[in-house]
């Protein structure tokens, strides 16, 4: 559908208008087209303590229901590009599940990343390390996975939260530079430069950890 103009984020507390059949069909098609991208986001940000209890597909389905009920307001006053709006709704559902299931065990709200004008689950060094191990290790290295996980997390913790988030958005969620820039509230050139620096630093980190192979 392309890029949509920016406006104020629709208010979830406003009475929701009943969607018509056309809205339902449109959102259904868009969620199918965006399913893989949304699944990557959920898998990356789902707390490890909930991974055996929550299926990313269920999060996406709940987000579809919510987005359908809110789409008429979004359509009348689009607040961000449509995919980013779907991603935002999905991340809100994920955050609500975190709070519901973990309660006081959830990290301080300050650890949630303020993106798209709202708090969303952050991409932690633990989740990024798990993603890197999944892509960069060979079967023969499985035995040392736990040790590598710890070393990777320590190395990733040396990056700033914003740099980790840039890597999560561009490298793991595979957002475009324009999408990542809008999520982070940066100019596209600034987002691109920060990603390049973060990726270069990540490369140095990985080169200093034995047990990895070139991807």
C-alpha positions in Angstrom: 0.0 0.0 0.0 3.1 2.2 0.2 3.9 4.9 2.7 1.1 6.8 4.4 1.2 10.2 5.9 2.0 10.8 9.6 -0.5 12.0 12.1 -1.4 11.4 15.7 -1.5 7.8 16.8 -5.1 6.6 17.1 -6.3 6.5 20.7 -7.0 2.9 21.8 -9.3 4.2 24.5 -11.7 5.8 22.1 -14.9 3.8 21.3 -14.1 1.5 18.4 -16.1 1.6 15.3 -17.5 -1.6 13.9 -15.3 -2.6 10.8 -17.0 -3.3 7.5 -16.4 -6.3 5.4 -14.0 -4.4 3.1 -11.8 -3.4 6.1 -11.8 -7.0 7.3 -10.7 -8.3 3.9 -8.0 -5.6 3.6 -6.5 -6.3 7.0 -6.7 -10.0 6.5 -4.7 -9.8 3.3 -2.2 -7.4 4.8 -1.6 -9.6 7.8 -1.0 -12.6 5.5 1.5 -10.5 3.5 3.2 -9.3 6.6 3.1 -12.5 8.7 6.7 -13.4 8.3 8.0 -10.0 9.2 5.7 -9.8 12.2 6.7 -13.3 13.3 10.4 -12.2 13.3 9.6 -9.3 15.5 7.6 -11.4 18.0 10.2 -14.2 18.1 13.0 -11.7 18.7 11.1 -9.8 21.5 9.2 -12.7 23.2 10.6 -13.1 26.7 12.4 -16.4 27.0 10.3 -17.4 30.1 7.2 -17.4 27.9 8.6 -19.1 24.8 7.1 -22.5 25.8 3.7 -21.0 26.6 3.1 -18.4 23.8 3.0 -19.1 20.1 3.9 -16.1 18.0 1.0 -17.0 15.6 -1.4 -16.5 18.5 0.1 -13.0 19.2 -0.3 -12.1 15.5 -3.9 -13.4 15.4 -4.8 -11.3 18.5 -3.2 -8.3 16.8 -5.2 -8.9 13.7 -8.4 -8.8 15.7 -7.3 -5.5 17.4 -6.1 -3.9 14.2 -9.4 -4.7 12.5 -11.4 -3.0 15.2 -9.1 0.1 15.1 -8.6 0.3 11.3 -11.4 2.7 10.6 -9.8 5.3 12.8 -6.3 4.6 11.3 -7.7 4.9 7.8 -9.3 8.3 8.6 -6.1 9.7 10.2 -3.1 7.5 9.4 -0.4 7.9 12.1 2.5 6.0 10.4 3.1 3.7 7.4 0.6 0.9 7.5 3.1 -1.9 8.1 4.6 0.0 11.0 1.1 0.4 12.4 0.5 -3.3 12.2 3.8 -4.0 13.8 3.0 -1.5 16.6 -0.4 -3.2 17.3 1.4 -6.6 17.4 4.1 -5.3 19.7 1.4 -3.9 22.0 -0.2 -7.3 22.2 3.1 -8.9 23.0 3.8 -6.3 25.7 0.4 -6.9 27.3 1.1 -10.7 27.4 4.5 -10.0 29.0 2.8 -8.0 31.7 0.0 -10.4 32.2 2.1 -13.6 32.5 5.2 -12.2 34.2 3.7 -9.5 36.4 6.3 -8.3 39.0 8.9 -10.5 37.3 8.8 -8.2 34.3 11.8 -5.9 33.9 11.4 -2.4 35.0 9.3 -0.4 32.5 12.3 1.8 31.9 13.9 -1.2 30.1 11.2 -1.2 27.5 12.1 0.7 24.4 10.0 3.8 23.6 9.4 3.3 19.9 6.5 4.5 17.7 5.4 6.8 20.6 4.9 3.9 23.0 6.7 1.3 25.1 7.5 -1.9 23.3 9.4 -5.0 24.4 13.1 -4.5 23.8 15.4 -6.7 21.8 17.7 -7.8 24.6 21.3 -8.9 24.3 20.1 -12.4 25.3 17.6 -12.6 22.4 20.1 -11.1 19.9 22.8 -13.6 21.1 20.3 -16.5 20.6 19.6 -15.2 17.0 23.3 -15.0 16.2 24.0 -18.5 17.6 21.1 -19.9 15.5 22.6 -18.4 12.3 26.4 -18.5 12.9 27.2 -21.8 14.6 27.7 -25.2 13.0 26.4 -28.5 14.4 29.8 -29.3 15.8 29.6 -26.2 18.0 26.3 -27.1 19.7 28.2 -28.4 22.8 29.7 -25.0 23.5 26.5 -23.1 22.8 25.9 -22.1 26.5 29.4 -20.7 26.9 29.1 -18.8 23.6 25.7 -17.5 24.6 27.2 -16.0 27.8 30.1 -14.5 26.0 28.0 -13.0 23.3 25.6 -11.5 25.8 28.4 -9.8 27.6 29.8 -8.5 24.3 26.4 -7.2 23.1 25.9 -5.5 26.5 28.8 -3.3 25.6 26.7 -1.8 22.8 24.3 1.0 23.7 20.6 0.1 23.9 20.0 2.2 20.7 22.7 0.4 18.8 21.3 -3.0 19.8 17.9 -1.8 18.7 19.2 -0.6 15.3 20.7 -4.0 14.8 17.5 -5.7 15.8 15.4 -3.6 13.4 17.6 -3.7 10.4 19.5 -7.0 10.7 17.0 -9.3 12.4 13.6 -7.8 11.8 14.8 -6.8 8.3 13.1 -3.4 8.3 14.1 -1.0 5.6 16.3 2.0 6.6 13.2 4.3 6.2 11.1 2.0 8.4 13.8 1.8 11.1 14.4 5.6 11.0 10.7 6.2 11.6 10.5 3.7 14.4 13.5 5.2 16.1 12.5 8.8 15.4 15.7 9.5 13.4 16.5 11.0 10.1 17.1 8.3 7.5 20.8 9.3 7.1 21.3 9.2 10.8 19.7 5.7 11.0 21.8 4.4 8.2 25.0 5.7 9.7 24.2 4.3 13.1 23.4 0.9 11.6 26.6 0.9 9.7 28.6 1.7 12.8 26.7 -0.8 14.9 27.2 -3.5 12.3 30.9 -2.8 12.1 31.2 -3.0 15.9 29.3 -6.2 16.0 31.6 -7.7 13.4 34.6 -6.8 15.6 32.8 -8.4 18.6 32.2 -11.6 16.7 35.7 -11.8 15.3 37.0 -11.7 18.9 34.9 -14.7 20.0 36.2 -18.1 18.9 33.6 -20.6 17.8 32.0 -18.6 15.0 32.2 -19.1 11.3 31.8 -16.6 8.5 28.1 -16.1 7.4 
